[in-house]
């Protein structure tokens, strides 16, 4: 039931509402899983007389959870309009919600439990600049209406629609018994649109009395309309479609403080709606299947090397007009529409139009075409992917019935395809581990080995087969005939592939003979790599992929010390670190670096990875490193092959030779702590060195930037604004810092905080009510760890303002700002 509107108010710090969660209380899902509504809740509407920051705390023996919403609350979509939520900030399992509230505005406070099916008494206490008004308890009662749009439904020219087209619609009269905000959401397989009117609604004048409308505010191309309704007033909801002439069933769900009266009506028109005599009313249908025995062709825009199964359907038209053809299938279909005849060997000839995925059913075609009576046309149904098979159906509707008959079209020239097109899939899953066989794969470095697994099989039917890998590893595939010798990996090799498929996976397409034995070798792009993988084989028949132990004609000599030993080095880049112009860097800037001498006692492959909050780059040198000539002696380098913008360098080292690893940064002037870990046969020696230069390194006269710092905090008492590119109802606390410099140049400002910060930089002045005026730069996550980084050219004698705020609204916390430039910046 819904409580009558009763307005109460409580003094600051006193209880404003008390109630009980019972077994009969409404339930919802806090995890947005609609099938698991396990949490009892109660919702109350509140407002405040003055703007300010208000706090709501719970008091209960039951573990409580609280939400506060802007304007309305939808139990089926708990993230919609959410301002704040909290669990245990008040201690002892009680929530504490803090939010900036405005007068003459509706808020919904939802009190629920942290434990499913929990019940018990609870109270809510408010504190703030003044007392809070509690208007009434909101139960958010739901109402559902179901119906359908059909060929007999009324039609109109909907607002913003095509003036030449008609749209089926249904008008639904709406009434409520209680003032409040109500939500109307559609659910359908067709793309719906909703228009909401003050009564009456005139289909011949569809903009009159229109309150609001929506197209895709809900999920899956459905409308969602939030509207404030008054008791005793009559409204009309019009359900129609995005595309013209669309039909199908639909339902409308309503949520609000009371149940909704819903009744279908037939609205009157003030003037006639002129319809074409060929308004689609008649449906024709056709069902069939694409199989291995279907005809094949090379479809337009398809893979020239791959065949596509198709079916040609002759279309005979008795009545001229606009017709729609839509497909329905579990396979991804494409439709091609031709003026007869259709020649599969020349599929672009006589082509009128085509479509891939415009249908309302996912991955299905929808073709709209004007057909003339007495003419013959051909609809070709095929697939997006080559060699796909499966059943399908085609529905056609228009001004008259159509004759849909399957035909076998003639070709003007042969279509070259394999005699057995791939149709059957076989799968194999395996793992490359430390116990797997190893070899030196073709085209690889001879100083490292690769784990592999050999899969042997014999096929029963000749034809083209495809083999693709799926793995988190970067895989490589080698295909052999008869036998495979790991010590002689080029012998009997038929073909190989590295990255022919997506995500660094191999794709091997090969013609195989019946009765012949083949071997597929699965290995990796990088040496010593381990992990799971699977192989998918597609061909005329299934394949039994079995793992074998491949014999070698001679021993494979490998090191007895595989990479197992790690070494770690830690240090930092600071303002006193040496600088240079790194390779591939910005020549107008310099980069801090640290040179580290590396030596080892055992030959082998070593892997060096960095770890830091800064975006690191690594350069590896042999013998020596000259910062003034950074290309000399360079062996290898890396930027982001490691995780989170870190380098990962794999290199073969020899004892008795000196190497130098240079740690630097992707961005100029960046500083911070870092560590480097090596993995290899034995531990390595890390020694920091001061690298000598053969010539001076020319840097600006202010090569050593001067730092400036500022520490502050955003609190509930901080000023707030609606930051640029933010939703109007989402305010953010901010702090404005006046910036002044004595020396012109480029300055960099970075934030450091546990909050997700954003920075806005202004020239002259900053107006919180118009935050785009005078804005010269802004940044969200250019720094590390969700922090801003703003680089800007500043001049002395000019006024600047740096505004520190947050990415999410109503967030509070401490922050610091570091400014770096040619001189001290006053913050």
C-alpha positions, 0 to 999 in steps of 0.5 A: 500500500501507499501511505497518504502524503503526510508532511513531517519535519525533524529538528537537526540531529533528531529522528525524522522517520521510524519504521519496520522492515517486515516480511511483507516489505517490498524487496529489490536486488542491490546487485541489479540481478532482477531474479534475486530480489532478496533485500527488504527496503522502505523509501521516503520522499524528503525535501529541504528548505535551504541549500546545504550539506545534509547527513542521514544516519541509520539506527537499528539492530539490523545491519543497514544500507542506505541510498539517496536518489535525485527525483525518483527511485526505480527498484529495477535499476538501482543506479538510476538517479543515484546520488550517494550510497553507504554501508557502515560509515556510521559504525556498528553496521549503520549507514551515513549518507552525506549529500548537498541538497537544494530546496524545491527539489524531490529526493528519495531516501531508501533504507534497506538491509545489508543481509538478504531477507533481514527484518527489524526496526530502524530509524533515520536521523538527519543533521544539516543547516535546518530541519528536513521535511519528510513528505511521505513513504514511497512504495514504488508500486509497479504496473504492467501493460501488454499489447501489440502493434499490428497491421490493423493498428492506427498510423500517424506521422510521428514527430521527427519521423520521415514525413513520407512514411507511416508509423503504427501506434497505440495510444494509452490513457494514463491516470494516477491517484497520487502526485509524484514522479513515474517511470514508463519503460517499454520492453519489446523485440521491436525498436520502440519510441514513446511520446507522453501527452497532456490529454487529449492526443491528436494523431493528426497534430502529434506535437500538440500537448506533447510533454516529453518523448524518448527513443532509446533511454531504456535498454535494447532500443527501448524507451524510458520516460520519467515524468511528474504526474498529478492526481486527477489529470489525464495523460496519454502515452503513445507507443510507436516505433523507430522504423516505419511499418514495424509490428510486434508485441510490447509491454510497458512497465510503470513505477511510481508512488502509486498504481497507474490506471492504464487503458487503451484508447482510439484518439480522434483526429482534427484532420484526416491522415492521408495514407498511401494506397500501398500501406503494407498489410500483407505478409509472405514467408519463406523457410529453408536452410543453408547446408553443405549441399547448397550452392556457393559463390564469392559474395560481394564484399566477401573474402575472395578466397572463401566460398559462401553458401547461398539460396536464391529465391525468386520473387514475383510481384502482383502489386506495385509498392514498397516491400520489406524483407527480414530474415530470422536465423541463428546464423549471421545472414546477409541479403542481396536483392537483384533484378532478374536474372542473378548470376552467382559468378557475377554477383554485382550484376543486376544488384539493386541493394543489400543489407547485413545487420539492419534487422530487429533480430541481431545479425539479421538483414532487413531490406526495404525496396520498391517493387513493380508488378509484373516484374521478377526479382531474386532475393539471395540469402547468404551469410556473413561468415564463409562456410556457415550453415543453418536454417533460416526464414524470410518474412516479407510484407507489403501491399500484396502477397508475394510468390517466393520460390527457390531457384537454381540460378545459372552461372556464366562462368565456373565458380572455383571452390573446393569440392568440400567446403568446411562445415564441421568444427573440432576442438582440442585443448592443451597446455605448454608447461615446464615439462613440455617438449622444447625445440628451436623453432624455425625463424627464431633466435638460436639462443633460446628454446620454445615449449611446444605440443605436437598434435597428430591426426589423419583425415577421412575426407579431402578438402580445405581445413582451417586451424585457429588458436585461442590463448592468452599467449602469443601463439605460432603454428607449424603444419607438417606432413607425415612426420615432425622432427623437433631437431630438424623443424624445417623438414616436412614443413607445409606451412606456418603462421604467427598472427593470422588471426586476432589477438596474436593467434595463428590461423592456418588454412590448408588443403588436406588429402584423405588418408594422409597423416599430418602434425600441427605443432603449437608453440609460442612467439616468445621463448620460455612461454607457458600457458593453456591454449585451444585449437579449433579445426573447421573442415568437411569432417571432424578431426581427432587431434591427439597429442604425441611425443615427437622423436628427434633424429639428434639431441636438442642441446638446451641450457640446464638453467632455465629462467628461474632466478630473480634479482631486484634493483630499486631507486628513483628519478629525481630533479637531481638525476641526469638528463638527456634527449632519449631516442624517439623522444621530443627533441624540445624536451629532456628526460631524466634517466638512471644508467645501471651497469649489468653483469652476469656470470652465466650466459642465457636469456634474461628478462628485465621488467620495471615497476613504477607509478611513472610511465617507464621506458628501458634501453639496453646497451652493450659495453658502454652508454653515452647519453650524448649519443644514445643510439651507439651500442644500443641492443634493444629497447621497450616502452609498454610490453610490461604491465601498466605502462612498464617496460619488459626487455628480453635479452641474451647476456654473456659472462665477462661482458658489461651491459648498461640498462638505462631507466627513463620515462615516456613523458618529459620531466617525469620523476618518481620511484621505480624498481627493476626485476630480472629473471634468468639462469642466475642472479645479475649484478645491478650497479648505478653508474654515472655515464660519461658523454662525448659531447655536451648535452644542450638543454634549456638554461633551466634544465633543472625544473623548480618544484612548487607544492600545494596541499589542500582538501575537499570537504562538505564545506568546500564550494561546489560547481557543475564542472564542464562536461558533467551532468547538470545534476552532478555537482563537484566540490572544488578548490581554486588556486591562484597561480603566478610565475616570474619566468615564462616557460612551460609548467607542469601541474600534477595531482596526488590524492586517493580521490580520482581528481580532475584539473581545470586551468583558467586565464584571468579569472574563474567563474564557477557558474560558467566554468567554460569561460577563460578555460585554457586547459584541462585534464582527467587521468594524464598523471598516474593513478587517476590523477590529472597532469596539466602542461601549460605555457605561462607568462609573468604578470598574468593571472591564472587559476588552477581548479582542483576537483574530482571526476565523480560528484560529491567526493571529498578528501585530501590532495596535493599538487606539484608544479614543475617549471623553469621557476617557482610557481606561486600556488 
